[in-house]
């Protein structure tokens, strides 16, 4: 199987949403935005930027911690 490892560092777009299940498990979902800057070398050398949104899901104990400590506008780093 193929496994990819991604590091995301950005700003939370909204407060995390937690869902609890009857079996005691839980998941938390939140979105993190990252902004990429570069210079356009082809034409004018103009500075440009692109924004990307990343949907993050955590489960069980990590879900509880995320819902407790993460807030909209906060900086987040996920490995």
Rosetta blueprint (number, residue, H / E / L):
1 X L
2 X L
3 X L
4 X L
5 X L
6 X L
7 X L
8 X E
9 X E
10 X E
11 X E
12 X E
13 X L
14 X L
15 X L
16 X L
17 X E
18 X E
19 X E
20 X E
21 X L
22 X L
23 X L
24 X L
25 X L
26 X E
27 X E
28 X E
29 X E
30 X E
31 X E
32 X E
33 X E
34 X E
35 X E
36 X E
37 X E
38 X E
39 X E
40 X L
41 X L
42 X L
43 X L
44 X L
45 X L
46 X L
47 X E
48 X E
49 X E
50 X E
51 X E
52 X E
53 X E
54 X E
55 X E
56 X E
57 X E
58 X E
59 X E
60 X H
61 X H
62 X H
63 X H
64 X H
65 X H
66 X H
67 X H
68 X H
69 X H
70 X L
71 X L
72 X L
73 X L
74 X L
75 X E
76 X E
77 X E
78 X E
79 X L
